[in-house]
Amino acid sequence: MLVLRPNCECCDKDLPPDSREAMICTYECTFCRDCVDGRLGGRCPNCSGEFQPRPVRPPHMLAKHPASTVRVHAEEPCPSAA
């Protein structure tokens, strides 16, 4: 089951569970659409994988399986797309 991280790992923007701005790679690295399309050039800086929109968990299932509250943020600035 997806963890549904609460923020962009690059800019720390809030990405609530119902956000259509959240993008994930195969390892669930989570970034906002602005960082993915701009700074990251569509590639995950952690694994070099591609991104897909993160699915939205239905509210009745979110109550049963809540999203993560653990924020993950890069210690160093996110790279710029080459």
C-alpha positions in Angstrom: 0.0 0.0 0.0 1.3 3.5 -0.8 2.6 5.5 2.1 1.2 8.9 0.8 4.0 11.1 2.0 2.8 14.6 3.1 5.3 16.8 1.2 7.6 17.4 -1.8 11.1 16.0 -1.0 12.6 18.9 -3.0 10.7 22.1 -2.0 8.8 20.8 1.0 5.4 21.9 -0.4 2.5 20.3 1.4 1.0 17.4 -0.6 -2.1 16.2 1.2 -3.5 12.8 0.4 -6.0 14.2 -2.1 -3.5 16.3 -3.9 -3.4 16.0 -7.7 0.0 17.7 -7.7 1.8 14.8 -6.0 4.1 12.7 -8.3 5.9 9.5 -7.2 8.6 7.2 -8.7 8.7 3.4 -8.3 10.2 3.8 -4.8 7.5 6.3 -3.7 9.9 9.2 -3.7 7.4 12.0 -3.6 7.7 15.4 -5.4 5.3 18.1 -6.5 4.5 18.5 -10.2 6.3 21.9 -10.3 9.6 20.3 -9.2 9.2 17.2 -11.4 8.5 19.3 -14.5 11.0 22.0 -13.7 14.0 21.3 -11.5 14.1 17.6 -11.9 13.4 17.3 -15.7 11.0 14.3 -15.1 13.6 12.1 -13.4 13.9 11.1 -9.8 17.1 12.5 -8.3 17.2 9.4 -5.9 16.8 6.5 -8.4 16.7 8.1 -11.9 13.3 6.6 -12.4 10.3 8.2 -14.1 7.4 9.8 -12.2 3.7 9.1 -12.3 0.8 10.9 -10.7 0.2 9.6 -7.2 -3.2 8.0 -6.9 -5.7 9.6 -4.5 -6.9 7.2 -1.8 -10.7 7.3 -1.4 -11.8 9.1 1.8 -13.4 5.9 3.3 -10.2 4.0 2.8 -8.1 6.9 4.1 -9.9 6.7 7.4 -8.9 3.0 7.6 -5.4 3.4 6.2 -4.2 7.0 6.9 -1.5 8.8 5.0 2.0 9.2 6.5 2.7 12.3 8.6 6.5 11.7 8.3 8.0 14.5 6.2 11.0 13.6 3.9 13.1 16.5 2.7 16.4 16.6 0.9 19.3 17.7 3.1 21.0 19.3 0.1 19.3 21.4 -2.6 17.6 19.5 -5.3 19.5 19.3 -8.6 18.5 21.3 -11.6 17.6 19.5 -14.8 20.6 19.1 -17.1 
